[in-house]
Amino acid sequence: MWRSAVLALSTNRAMRQIATRNGLGKRMASRFVAGETIDEAIAVAEDLNQRGATGELDYLGEHVTDEGQAVLAVKTYLDTLDRIANTRVDAHVSLKLSQMGQELGDELCYDNSRKLLERAAEYANFVWLDMEGSYSTERTIQLYKKLRAEYENVGIALQAYLYRSKADVEEILSIGGTVRLCKGAYSEPPEIAFPHKVEVDRNYKVLAEALISSGRYHAIATHDDKMIQHATRFAKARGADSQAFEFQMLYGIRRDLQARLLRDGRRLRIYVPFGEQWFPYFMRRLAERPANTLFLASSIVAEAGSRNRG
């Protein structure tokens, strides 16, 4: 119930306005968000490279309903790809299709996404498609298949908490696609998603095994030490090289585990979000961290009360 409530607040406009004006909110968000500019994101990626990890830069924003906003997002990503190439930082980019204009039409979204894949291909770079809520899962997979038929430098995130993901993994593997396997961070009904962690974990292991067994390079995205150990043991039992897949983790989360993976010689890519539209992403991270949620909420309530009294 608590997690669902926090996730609901992530889409609350009034809450967003208060939090983004709150100095404490911005400071807390800096734990999970690189900053608001491309330069700040590049600086974080450079630091990751120095520590042995690679980056995955995500320009924050979603549910665009104005074509001009989608155009701006495309320009920002093109500029980001240029900066990655010019600085020679080792980093991919990751994007949300709702930011590319998916809610305005599939063709617009396809055209915008294709521009980024073209630019990335010029630099021999790679683009990941994030997976959003279940309302867009099918459309996202269909657009990925269309893009993958033209470009090899594109991967897609799939969420283990959805019942359909086993079939989706099989479908993506059948077309030679690349998968980032995550558990899922959205609130979904039990009709379409496993309601209990033990069930999600069980499905995650099954899907991770399918990816590792495929012989293609994929990403195992998790902060769960048990899932990491399972993937590592399974790969070793199959004789898969430790460099045959990568782990992915979020910027600012389980930094101790990130350091351990690097010490163990594992490939590790860190998802680095940046941009002014950080509030929804930040709230999803707070949904995973109860102490931070209570701390921030008390500050926001105090600020709102002070403003009302004034």
Summary of the structure (lengths in Angstrom):
residues: 310
radius of gyration: 19.1
end to end distance: 33.9
largest distance: 66.9
contacts: 1005
relative contact order: 0.15
helix: 55%
strand: 14%
